[in-house]
Amino acid sequence: MTAMIMHSPTLTVAPREASGFWRNSFAAGLAVALHVGVVAALMLGWSAEKPVVEAPKVMHTQLVMMPPAPAPVPEPVAVAAPPTPEPVVVPVPVPVKPTVDPQIQAQKLEKAALARKRIEEKKVEQQQERLATEQRNRELEQQRLAQERLAAERARPAAPAPAPAFDSRQYQPLSKEAPDYPERALDKNIEGDCSVEYTVNTQGRVENPRVLDGCHPLFMRPSLAAANTFRYQPRIVDGKPVPVPAVRNTFHYRIK
């Protein structure tokens, strides 16, 4: 069977493919020939024609304002009126008059009147008792205060008899000098009075003199200076000298 396959006339041997060297050589020669032809054409003055460029077309646009479309008017919609409610009839309750025995009603009224009377009488009795209690408390308080006042008076020693009132207007100085008349007052023909108040100490000297209201300003200084020269007999109370406050003296300034 093997021999028959080898000598069969229908079997053919595939041709050998061309070598790669020859195929590459052919391609390289073709490329060199093309380059040589292009160089020769450039040397002989051949130039490739430039394609004709067409001028660009210009499109003009224009803005057109269209009037606004009118707003659609809504169609009136018919509103169905609500159905009229039927009146509701409310039944009115009929008052039922209770059947009361007149005698029982009279007895109840009499008992209620007696109860009110007893309550009022009780209130009056309570008010009278309260007033009587307050009156007794006031009387007891007055008695207690009277007893305390009597006990305090008994415990307090007897006060000495008050000394006779001293009149400072009768307290005259032993010696005094008249004030100098201010020259400005003389030049202006000013006259007037000036009262000075001061305290006489235990030695009979003047302390803290001050001018009272109503004195002319020109007479203040000479009046104070004159008051400081006054000398008094010291006032003796219970065998001891005491100061005398609020002693006054008035100076009269007159032009003669």
BELTAHU-V464010 format. One record per residue. OMEGA is omega in radians with two decimals (999 if undefined). Layout:
BEGIN
omega-><OMEGA;OMEGA>
END
This chain:
BEGIN
omega-><3.10;-3.13;-3.12;3.13;-3.07;-3.06;3.12;-3.10;-3.08;-3.13;3.13;3.12;3.14;-3.13;-3.14;3.12;-3.13;-3.13;-3.14;-3.14;-3.12;3.14;3.12;3.14;3.13;-3.13;-3.12;3.13;3.13;-3.14;3.14;-3.12;3.11;3.13;3.14;-3.14;-3.14;-3.13;-3.13;-3.14;3.11;-3.12;-3.12;3.06;3.12;3.10;3.14;-3.14;3.12;3.11;3.14;-3.13;3.11;3.12;-3.12;3.11;-3.12;3.13;-3.14;3.11;-3.13;-3.11;-3.11;-3.13;3.12;3.11;-3.12;-3.14;3.13;-3.14;-3.13;3.13;-3.12;3.13;3.13;-3.13;3.14;3.13;-3.12;3.12;-3.14;-3.14;3.14;-3.12;3.11;-3.14;-3.13;-3.13;3.14;3.14;3.13;-3.13;3.12;-3.13;3.14;-3.14;-3.14;3.10;-3.11;3.12;-3.13;-3.13;3.12;3.12;3.12;3.10;3.12;3.13;3.14;3.11;3.13;3.12;3.10;3.14;3.12;-3.14;3.12;3.13;3.12;3.11;3.12;3.10;3.13;3.12;3.13;3.14;3.11;3.10;-3.14;3.12;3.12;3.12;3.11;3.12;3.11;3.13;3.11;3.13;3.10;3.13;3.10;3.11;-3.14;3.13;3.13;3.12;3.11;3.13;3.12;3.13;3.13;3.11;3.11;-3.12;-3.11;3.13;-3.13;-3.13;3.11;3.14;-3.12;3.14;3.12;-3.11;-3.12;3.13;-3.11;3.13;3.11;-3.13;-3.05;3.13;3.08;3.13;3.10;-3.13;3.12;3.13;3.07;3.12;-3.13;-3.13;3.14;3.09;3.09;-3.12;-3.10;3.14;-3.13;3.07;3.13;3.11;-3.14;-3.13;-3.13;3.11;-3.07;3.10;3.07;-3.10;-3.08;3.11;3.12;3.13;-3.10;3.09;3.04;3.10;3.11;-3.11;3.10;-3.12;3.11;-3.14;3.10;-3.11;-3.13;-3.10;-3.07;-3.06;3.13;3.13;3.12;3.13;3.13;-3.13;3.13;3.13;-3.10;3.06;-3.08;2.96;-3.11;3.13;-3.09;3.08;-3.09;3.09;-3.12;3.09;3.14;3.09;-3.14;-3.14;3.00;3.04;-3.08;3.05;-3.09;3.10;-3.12;-3.14;-3.13;3.10;-3.13;999>
END
